[in-house]
Amino acid sequence: MMLNNKQIKALKAEAHHLKTTVSIGSKGITNQVISEITNTINFHELIKIQIQSDTKEDRLKIAKEICQATESEFVQLIGKQAVIFKRKDEESKFSI
């Protein structure tokens, strides 16, 4: 599912009030981190991830890798915060 601009805008507004749920440190993406993100996003649908990396390009690359590994959609990257979304098949709280 590819998000359109209207959907991304709506998700950005929803994500504004969220707290970071997962932090990725110097070890980068590990199987344990992917498992934690998968469990969290399957429950919450929309999450923020703190990515500790020096450059924006690295943070963006890591965010995209997470999306691929968790079958989720990239919403945005602000500073060191990445926002990703994965709609539940049923009972979704997002009407996008």
C-alpha positions as CSV (number, residue, x, y, z in Angstrom):
1,M,0.0,0.0,0.0
2,M,1.5,3.3,-1.1
3,L,0.4,6.3,0.9
4,N,-0.7,9.4,-1.0
5,N,0.1,13.0,0.0
6,K,-3.3,13.5,1.8
7,Q,-2.8,10.3,3.8
8,I,0.8,11.3,4.7
9,K,-0.3,14.7,5.8
10,A,-3.0,13.1,8.1
11,L,-0.5,10.7,9.6
12,K,2.0,13.5,10.2
13,A,-0.7,15.3,12.2
14,E,-1.5,12.2,14.2
15,A,2.2,11.5,14.8
16,H,2.9,15.0,16.1
17,H,1.7,14.0,19.6
18,L,3.3,10.6,19.8
19,K,6.2,9.8,22.0
20,T,9.1,7.8,20.7
21,T,8.4,4.0,21.2
22,V,11.7,2.5,19.9
23,S,15.3,3.8,19.9
24,I,18.0,2.6,17.6
25,G,21.5,3.2,19.0
26,S,25.0,2.6,17.8
27,K,24.5,-1.1,17.1
28,G,22.0,-0.1,14.3
29,I,19.3,-2.5,13.1
30,T,19.5,-5.9,14.8
31,N,17.0,-8.8,14.7
32,Q,15.9,-7.8,18.2
33,V,15.2,-4.2,17.2
34,I,13.2,-5.4,14.1
35,S,11.2,-7.8,16.3
36,E,10.5,-5.0,18.8
37,I,9.4,-2.6,16.0
38,T,7.3,-5.2,14.4
39,N,5.4,-5.9,17.7
40,T,5.0,-2.2,18.4
41,I,3.8,-1.2,15.0
42,N,1.4,-4.2,14.8
43,F,-0.2,-2.9,18.0
44,H,-0.1,0.9,17.5
45,E,-0.1,1.2,13.7
46,L,1.7,4.6,13.8
47,I,5.0,4.9,15.7
48,K,8.0,7.2,16.1
49,I,11.5,5.7,16.2
50,Q,14.5,7.5,17.5
51,I,17.5,6.9,15.2
52,Q,21.0,7.8,16.6
53,S,23.0,8.4,13.5
54,D,25.2,11.3,12.4
55,T,23.8,12.1,9.0
56,K,20.3,12.6,7.7
57,E,21.1,10.3,4.8
58,D,22.0,7.5,7.2
59,R,18.9,8.1,9.3
60,L,16.7,8.0,6.1
61,K,18.4,4.8,4.9
62,I,17.9,3.1,8.3
63,A,14.2,4.3,8.3
64,K,13.6,2.8,4.8
65,E,15.3,-0.5,5.8
66,I,13.0,-0.7,8.9
67,C,10.0,-0.1,6.7
68,Q,11.1,-2.9,4.3
69,A,11.8,-5.3,7.1
70,T,8.5,-4.6,8.9
71,E,6.4,-4.2,5.7
72,S,5.4,-0.7,6.8
73,E,5.1,2.7,5.2
74,F,7.6,5.5,5.7
75,V,5.8,8.7,6.7
76,Q,8.5,11.2,7.6
77,L,11.8,11.9,9.1
78,I,12.2,15.0,11.4
79,G,15.7,15.3,12.9
80,K,16.4,11.9,14.5
81,Q,12.7,10.9,14.7
82,A,11.3,8.6,12.0
83,V,7.6,8.0,11.7
84,I,6.3,4.8,10.2
85,F,2.8,3.4,9.6
86,K,1.4,-0.1,9.2
87,R,-2.4,-0.3,8.9
88,K,-4.1,-3.2,10.7
89,D,-6.1,-5.4,8.4
90,E,-9.2,-4.9,10.5
91,E,-10.2,-2.6,13.4
92,S,-7.8,0.1,12.3
93,K,-8.2,3.4,14.2
94,F,-7.0,5.3,11.1
95,S,-9.6,6.1,8.4
96,I,-7.2,6.9,5.6
